[in-house]
Amino acid sequence: MRTDERLRAVDLAATAGISVQQVRNYVELGVLPPVRRTPSGYRIFTAEHSRALRVARLLAEGHGWGRTREIMAAVHGGDLPAALAALDGGHAELDRERAEIRRVLGAFETVLASPPAARPAPRRGVRIGEVAALVGVRTSQLRLWEQRGLLRPGRTPGTKYRVYDEAELRAAQVVALLRRGAYPFEIIEAVLGELRTTGSAQRVRAELARREQELHARSLRRLRGSAALHDYLDHRNASGWSAGHPVPTGDLVG
């Protein structure tokens, strides 16, 4: 297809499986290059718009439509630094997410390597002083973790003393272990949340590993979108295409 070959809006929409109105919206949002109009007012689309649409869809698969609109609008507005900054922001988000998953996985390795705290003969609950002794912290520390929402001890009727069942005793041990490992509270909260959901550290570890694989797949999709944008920029530079590109004459419905 020649770069100056004209397309109807309906034909351009059909290539991407979208509506004519979406094509017009993409022009308004800057996802597609500006269009020229015929003397009678019809929009003129060319192969350049078809190329931009393909690039935008590849970008959206990896970066999402919000960031794609930002990137393409910056490109078509002549603000390449802004486009690159938005692109870099998307890759940085993945890097932060990957680092967090690895930290949580590391936290679970710490939990799995530690046996449950030994405790007295089973009864309805363990008092806060005993829990502090079992996990090696002060009672004030346990109260602080409770205030942060990390621990959820029960209360005895009447006296309202704190009592910890088996699950909360284990949670206290997990918090103590991870704090000694210098894990931030955000990671510890994520670990406890997963444990309370599944009840099994091994299952949580498998789920986090699955999420990491999904992240790798997202990273590859994002890379494909970025590569498509790179080729698009090269093409625009090589062809000298811009909003002022010569417009063929004649009328087309658009």
N, C-alpha and C positions, 0 to 999 in steps of 0.2 A: 504494500500500500504506500503510495506516495505521501509525503508529509503535507502536500497541499491538496490532496484529494478530500473532497468534502463528504461529510456524513450527515444523515438526518439524526436528530436526537433520538428517535425511536430505534434506529439501527445501533447507535452507541449504547443505548440502554440494554438492548437485546444481547450484546456481547458480554455483559456482566450480569444479566439476569435481574436487572433492577428496573424501576419505573422511569418514565420520562421525567416525572417531577423530581425524582431523586437526582437525576443528572443535572437538572436545573439548580437544585439545592447545592450540589457539589460545586457548581460554578460560583454560586453566591458565597459559599464558605471558603473558597480558595482551594479546595481539594483538586479541582481541575483548573487549567489555565484560563485566563480571561477569554471571552469569546467576542468576536466581531459580529456585526449584523449587516445584513443586506440592506440596500436602500429601502426596501419595503418592511424592514424591521425583524426579519427572521434571524434567529441565531445561526451562526456558522460553526460547525464542528469539523475537526480534521483528524488525521491519524495521530496528531500530537495529543489530542484529548483522549483518544483511545489508549495511547501509551501511558498517559498519566493515570488513567483509571486502573489499568493493570497494576501499576506500581503502588497505587493507593491501597488496592485490595491485598497485595502481598504485605505491605506495611501493617495493615490492620490485622492480619492473621497473627503477627508477632507482637505488635505494639498496642493494639486496640484502636478503635476509631477515634477516641478523644485525642490521643497523641498524634495519630495520623493526620487528623485535620490541622493540628498545630504545625506539624512538619511541612505538609504540602502547602499550606497557606503561606508559610514563611518563604518557601522556595519560590512560589509563584509571585510573591510580593517583593522578591529580590533581596530578602534578608537571610542569606546563607548562614551566618553565625547563629541566628536564632533557631534555624532548622537543625543545625548540628548540635546545639545545646539541648534541644528537646530529644533528639535521638540519643545522645549520651545519657540523658536522664533516664531513659528507658532501660538501657543496659546497666546503669548503676543500680536501679531498683532490683534487677535480677541478682546482681552481685550481693546486695545486702540480704536479700531473701535466702540466697544460697548459704551465706555465712551464718545466718540465724538457724537454718535447719541443721547445719553441721554442729553448731554450738549445742542445740537441743539434743542432737544425737550423742554428742560427747557427754552431756549431762546424764542421759539414760545409760550410757556405758558405766558411768560412775555408780548409778543406782543399782544396776544389775550386778555389779561386782561386789556390792556390799550386802551381807546377810541381814535379815530383819533383826531389829534390836531385841535382845533377850528381855523377857518381862516376867513379872511374878505370875503365880497361878491365875488362870482366867477368872475374871469376875465381870461385873457389869461395865466397868470402866476404870481407867487408871488416872489418878490425880495428877495435877500439873507438876507437883514437886517430884514425883516418881518419873514422869516423862522427861523432865529436865535432867535428872540424873542418868536416865537410860541413854539419852541422845547426846549428853555432854554439853549442855548449855544452861544458862540461867533461866529461871522462871520469867524474868522480865523480858527475855528474848522471845520466849514463846508467846507472851502477851502481845509483843510488838508484831510478830508474824500473824497473829490472829487479827490485829487491827488492820493489817495490810490485806486481809482476806485469804491468806495462804493456809491457815488452819481453821478448822470448824469444830471445836470441841463442844460436847453436849454440856448440860447443866443438871445437877442433881435437884430433885424436887425439894422445895423448902429452903435449903441452904444455898442453892444456886452455885455450888462449887463446880469448877470446870472438871469434866471427866473426858478422857480420850479412849475411844474404842480402838480396835485393832487397826482399822483403816487410818484413823487420825494419828495414831502412834507411828505408823509407817510414814505418813505424810510429814510428821515432825522430823523423823530421821532423814527423809529426802531433803527437806529444806536445810537441815544442819549440814548434811554432806555437801550439798551444792554451794552453800555459802562458804564453807571451808575451801571449796574449789574456786572461789572468787566469781561464781556465776552471778549475773545481775538478777534482780527480782523479776524482771520481765521474762527471762528464760525459765526461772523456777516456777513462775505462775503458769507458763505454757506446759511445763512438764507435769505439774500437778493436775492441770486441767485434762490433759490426755490420760493420765493414770485414773482419774475419777471417772472418765468416760468409758474406758475399756477395761479397767481393773487389772491390766497385765502390762508390765513394762516391756515384755518381749513383743506383744502385739503392737504397742506404741512404736517401738523401734522399727518394726516392719512397715508400719504405716508411714513413718517419717522417711524411710528409705524409698517408698513408693512416691511420696511427694517430691523427693529429690530427683527421681527419674522423670517425673512430669515437668519439673523445672528445667531439666536438660532439654526436653522436647520443646518447651517454650523458648529456650535460648536459641535453639536451632531455627525456629520459625522467625524469631526476631532478627537473627543473622541474615536469613534469606531476604527479609524485607529491607534490611539495611543495604545489602548488596544490590537489590533492585533499585533502590534510591541512588546509589553510587552510579550505576549504569545510566540512570535517567539524567543525572546531573552531567555526566560526560557527554551524553547525546545532545543535551541542550547547548552545552558549550561548543561542541563540534559543529552543530547545525546553525548556531547563531539564532536559534528560535527565541522569540520573546513575545510579549503582548502586542508588539508592533509588527509581527510577521505579516507579509503581504497576504491580502485576502482575495481569493478568487471572486470573480463577478458572477452575477446570476442569483436566482432565488431558490431557496430550499425551505421546506417547512421545518421548523426547529422549535 
